[in-house]
Each structure stands twice: as C-alpha cells, then as structure tokens.
Amino acid sequence: MEVIQAKASEKPRPKLSSSLRIGRREMDYNALAELGRRKPRAFARFVQEKIDVGEFRWDNVSSLPHLFAALADVEVPVDMPVAPGVNAMVTTSAFPLVTGQMSIARFNQAYDLVPTIGQELVSDFDDNKKLTILARLIGLDNVVGEVPEGQDFPMVSATEDGAVITHHRNGRRLAITAETLEENDVAGFVRLIDKLADFAATAIEYLTIERVIDLYGSGSSPTTPYVYRPLGNTGGTTLYSTTANTPNTRAPSGTRLANTALVDDTSLNAARTLLTAMRDDNGRPIAAPPSQCLLVVPEALLATGLKWLGSELVPGEENSLNIWGPRGQMRPERVVSSAVLDRYSTNAWYYGRPQQQFMRKWKLRWEYVTLSGNTQRFLEARVAMQARIAWDCEVGADDCVNFVQCLSGTTPPAAP
C-alpha cells in the first residue's frame, strides 16, 4: 500500500510557463550583451536553452548591478501570445527577459518542493471559458435480459446530464527595484520567488481541498461556493448529506456517515457499504473496486489508518486475516493525508474514488508576464524589472456517487 502524505508530489503538477520563448552560452554579462546586439532574434532562444540545462540560474548571478548595466539597454525581439493561437512580436530589454526566465525556473523548482495532495484528489483539464459544462452522457437502457429470435434488438438511447464549474482567478506581482540593484540583494530576490511559489502552491492546495470536502456547501449552514452544481441548479447543492436519496436518488443512503469515527475495520466497512450503495444511471450498483479507492484522512487519523491498512491480521485478534490489510481484498489503493484537512476537522475522513468525481479546471495555467526595464519606468518608480504571475483554476464535482464523507459525530468540517 502506498501512503501519500502532504509531501512533494511525484505526480506531474502544473508548471509555470513563460509567454516569452527563450535558450545557449556562459553567463558572461558583457558577452551576453554583445550576443543580444549582434543576434537579437536568436537571443531569447539562446538564453532559454542555457536555463534549461542549468547554466543560467540565479545561483550564478554574483553581481545584479553589473547584469543590469550590461543588459538594460540591449533591445531584443520576442514572440508574446496576445490571444489564443495568436502571437505578436514585441521588443523588450534583455535584462527583464533574462531575469524573468531565470525566475520562472526558480519558481518551478520551489513550487515542486511544496507538499500537496490536491493532485491526488482531482482530474485536471484545461478550458478557457468562464463557465464550463461538465457534460455526462447517460446511457438509457430498459435492461432487457434476452432478445428472442426474430425480434428486433432494442435501440440504445442517451441523454445528457452533468454539472457546471466556474473559475477562480488569482495572482501576484514581484519586482527588481533600484534598491535591490544597489544592494545587490540577489538572495533577497530569490527568497521572494520562493515565497511566491509557496504562496501559489498553497493557495491552490487549499482551494482544491476546500472544494473536495465541500467545506461551504456541506457545512452546518450550507452556502456558496458549492462544489456540486448540477445542471438546472444554478446556485449549487449540498454534496455530503446523511439524508436518503440526497443529493439525488442515485445516493439512496446519502453521501455522508455521521457518528462513524475512524477507529477500526467496522468504520471502514461502514464507509465501503455506503459507497457501494450508490447507483449508476440505470439504477444498478456502481463499480468501485477497492484497489481503485483512496482513504483520505487528516494527519490526526493517519496513524489509525496506517494501523489498520498496514496490519496483515486484525489488531487484537489471533489468527484473523485483516481484509483491509496488505493481503486483504478490501485494501485501498493508497492512503492520502494532509494537515490541511486538520485545519477544518481532525475527525472527518473520506473514502472512494475522488478523481472520478472532482474536476480541476484551469482557465489559465501559470502565466508569466514581464515589464520591460525601460528608462521611463525606472525614472518614475525605480523599477528595473516587474513581473506578474497569475493563474485561474476552480474545482467542481460532475457527480455525487464516487466519494463519501465520514464524521465522528454530526458536526461537519468548518472554516476556522
């Protein structure tokens, strides 16, 4: 059994990409400036190639003032996307181009080190629309068991169902100021990049987990934002409920267990029973193989989860095979744990196949835009380079029958 705690993920995560295309030589400031003057069209590609192989990075910048002095007045052309599928040739100073591209590399490096589990709980996709329909094609069948000889085979039909997902825009700016240049504060600027990466990764992690646990929509007093917004219900509906046939009739026993603390195999069996009570579009039990399910717990319950899923025999019983253990048929694919869950509840836990139910939409992947270090801007605000890093993502549920919530009492997770 694999245990996924809040750690640097091995799964690929969204990376920051530049709107400038860059790439090859040693970081000799004067030689770099001369290259920009002689071959301006090749400059961006050359720098990017050097960054890709690790030859150009912030660790190699010993004098920020000298780098600025060498590159500030070197103008080079770059392709910048201005609309989907449309690029425009613009001219920029070589200084923000080089420092910006190195910042991107540092951002991605720092971002990967931030511990997250969000990518384990959702399926990522891209869509540039503000409002997205998560369409789900429903196969309608009259469940004929046999077609007698000579009779026509029944026609299969389908209708469309689904849910709506919106968007969530965020971002920050950073700059190399005159003070940074004068003090040659490379280390301070690098720390700023690292902090920005930590902020961005953490912001998306909190957003993702809050939506997966439907923090607001399934709270004691349900309110927006709801993670589950079925078509025809523009405001959204509560995802986790103990009420029968809620959120819809395909959840005959509801989607939440109350008074079910994670203590032993009885708790796990109860969660499994609730999940397998779910029905597909034709009223038949859903397919939810244990080997495809996750046990998602806060750090406060991780030891209990590992105790039961890591023991071959039932703890406290002699020679009794633990069906949830390493040789048991109920063993989940893995345990996923994060302290972010503890922030909202130390006793709520989850079981099922979240990636089959939760979709994380990227309307805008990491976008980096840099401001040219022109003389006018430096004169007005003493800013040598200014950059914006922005993103737009949201999480929505396209169904309600793949993931269940379990509470030790009756109080759902809540914002502190």
C-alpha positions, -999 to 999 in steps of 0.1 A, spaced: 0 0 0 13 34 -9 9 62 16 6 97 2 11 124 28 15 161 23 48 159 5 64 169 -27 42 150 -52 56 125 -77 27 132 -100 31 159 -125 17 193 -114 11 224 -134 42 243 -142 47 280 -148 54 287 -184 66 320 -199 49 340 -226 84 346 -240 103 320 -259 139 317 -249 179 293 -250 229 289 -252 263 303 -237 281 310 -204 268 338 -182 294 364 -191 274 396 -188 293 415 -215 294 386 -238 257 381 -233 250 417 -241 272 416 -272 252 385 -284 220 404 -279 232 432 -300 246 410 -328 219 384 -329 188 398 -313 164 374 -328 183 344 -315 189 358 -281 157 346 -264 161 311 -276 198 310 -266 190 321 -230 162 296 -226 185 268 -237 211 278 -212 184 279 -184 171 245 -195 205 229 -190 211 247 -157 239 270 -168 219 302 -163 203 304 -129 201 328 -100 228 310 -81 252 320 -108 245 358 -106 272 374 -84 265 410 -94 230 421 -101 241 457 -108 266 445 -134 240 423 -151 216 453 -152 243 476 -166 252 452 -193 217 442 -205 194 472 -197 199 490 -230 200 458 -252 167 455 -271 157 421 -283 125 409 -301 104 381 -286 71 364 -295 44 371 -270 9 355 -271 -18 381 -272 -48 358 -278 -53 320 -281 -33 309 -311 -21 345 -318 14 358 -312 28 393 -316 64 403 -320 74 428 -293 107 443 -283 119 442 -247 151 449 -228 173 419 -224 175 424 -186 139 416 -177 139 388 -203 169 371 -187 160 377 -151 124 368 -158 133 335 -174 156 326 -145 128 335 -121 105 311 -139 130 282 -135 134 291 -98 96 293 -93 91 259 -108 119 244 -87 105 259 -55 69 250 -64 77 213 -67 90 213 -32 57 225 -16 39 195 -1 4 190 -16 -21 162 -21 -46 181 -43 -34 165 -75 -43 131 -60 -79 141 -55 -89 157 -88 -86 152 -126 -71 183 -142 -82 197 -175 -80 230 -195 -109 252 -206 -106 289 -213 -143 296 -207 -156 313 -175 -184 288 -172 -179 252 -182 -205 224 -185 -191 191 -172 -213 170 -195 -220 135 -186 -236 112 -212 -262 89 -196 -269 56 -214 -306 47 -210 -314 10 -212 -346 -9 -204 -324 -37 -192 -337 -64 -215 -320 -97 -204 -326 -115 -237 -339 -108 -272 -359 -136 -286 -351 -149 -320 -368 -130 -348 -374 -98 -327 -357 -65 -332 -328 -56 -309 -337 -27 -286 -324 7 -295 -299 22 -271 -306 59 -263 -288 85 -243 -294 118 -227 -271 144 -213 -266 153 -177 -238 170 -159 -228 199 -138 -214 234 -140 -179 246 -130 -170 283 -128 -135 299 -124 -113 314 -97 -87 340 -107 -56 348 -86 -20 360 -89 7 382 -76 35 406 -88 71 409 -79 98 434 -90 135 441 -90 138 476 -77 166 501 -77 173 492 -40 176 456 -50 202 466 -76 221 490 -53 223 464 -25 230 435 -49 203 417 -30 202 385 -52 195 363 -22 166 385 -11 150 384 -45 154 346 -47 137 343 -14 109 364 -28 105 340 -57 105 310 -33 78 327 -12 57 334 -42 60 297 -53 50 286 -18 20 310 -18 8 299 -52 11 262 -45 -5 266 -10 -34 288 -24 -43 261 -50 -39 233 -24 -63 250 0 -88 258 -28 -87 222 -40 -91 206 -6 -119 230 4 -138 221 -27 -133 183 -24 -146 183 12 -173 208 1 -164 230 30 -190 256 25 -217 238 5 -219 208 30 -213 228 62 -237 232 91 -253 262 73 -247 254 36 -237 284 15 -218 292 -17 -194 282 -31 -209 247 -37 -186 222 -53 -216 204 -69 -237 225 -92 -259 201 -113 -274 214 -145 -306 232 -137 -295 242 -103 -275 274 -108 -268 280 -71 -255 246 -64 -265 218 -40 -250 201 -9 -227 173 -18 -224 154 15 -257 145 33 -269 118 56 -304 121 41 -316 92 18 -318 100 -19 -296 131 -14 -281 148 -34 -302 127 -58 -319 92 -59 -286 76 -71 -274 81 -35 -302 60 -17 -284 61 16 -269 96 13 -233 105 9 -223 111 45 -219 89 76 -224 105 109 -212 91 142 -186 70 124 -152 77 138 -122 61 121 -115 35 148 -113 1 134 -125 -21 105 -161 -15 115 -157 21 104 -140 11 72 -167 -14 64 -194 12 70 -178 36 46 -175 8 20 -211 -1 24 -222 35 19 -201 38 -12 -214 6 -28 -250 16 -21 -246 42 -48 -263 36 -81 -254 43 -117 -278 60 -142 -297 28 -147 -302 21 -110 -275 -6 -108 -247 -6 -82 -217 15 -93 -183 -2 -99 -159 8 -72 -131 -18 -69 -113 -14 -36 -80 -13 -54 -91 19 -71 -103 37 -39 -84 61 -16 -86 65 21 -83 102 27 -75 113 63 -63 143 83 -29 139 100 -47 133 133 -61 100 119 -31 89 98 -17 66 125 -51 48 129 -55 44 91 -20 30 88 -25 7 117 -55 -10 101 -43 -9 65 -7 -20 74 -16 -50 96 -20 -84 80 -40 -96 110 -69 -79 127 -53 -60 156 -63 -75 189 -75 -108 174 -55 -140 170 -50 -155 135 -78 -134 120 -69 -121 85 -74 -83 82 -94 -79 50 -83 -42 49 -46 -52 53 -18 -60 29 -33 -93 19 -69 -83 22 -94 -79 -6 -106 -46 7 -72 -29 7 -74 6 -8 -50 18 -35 -34 42 -10 -38 64 20 -37 102 13 -31 125 42 -26 163 47 -25 187 76 -47 210 56 -76 186 64 -69 191 101 -75 228 97 -112 221 91 -117 189 111 -94 164 128 -120 136 127 -137 138 93 -123 112 68 -132 101 33 -133 70 11 -138 64 -26 -126 75 -60 -123 113 -59 -106 116 -93 -137 101 -109 -158 129 -94 -138 161 -89 -125 181 -119 -100 209 -116 -104 233 -144 -75 255 -155 -89 285 -173 -54 300 -171 -23 279 -163 6 297 -147 11 328 -168 42 349 -165 44 384 -180 73 407 -175 76 445 -179 104 459 -199 131 477 -179 127 509 -199 142 542 -188 109 559 -182 97 532 -158 130 532 -139 128 570 -137 92 571 -124 92 542 -99 129 530 -97 117 496 -111 142 477 -132 120 446 -138 84 439 -128 66 406 -134 32 392 -129 24 356 -122 -12 347 -125 -35 316 -126 -72 308 -128 -84 275 -116 -115 260 -100 -127 226 -88 -162 212 -94 -179 178 -90 -196 163 -120 -213 136 -100 -220 126 -63 -216 88 -62 -179 82 -60 -167 97 -27 -182 96 8 -176 116 39 -175 101 74 -178 121 107 -170 110 142 -201 129 154 -226 151 135 -205 183 130 -191 187 95 -158 204 87 -158 241 92 -136 271 84 -116 282 115 
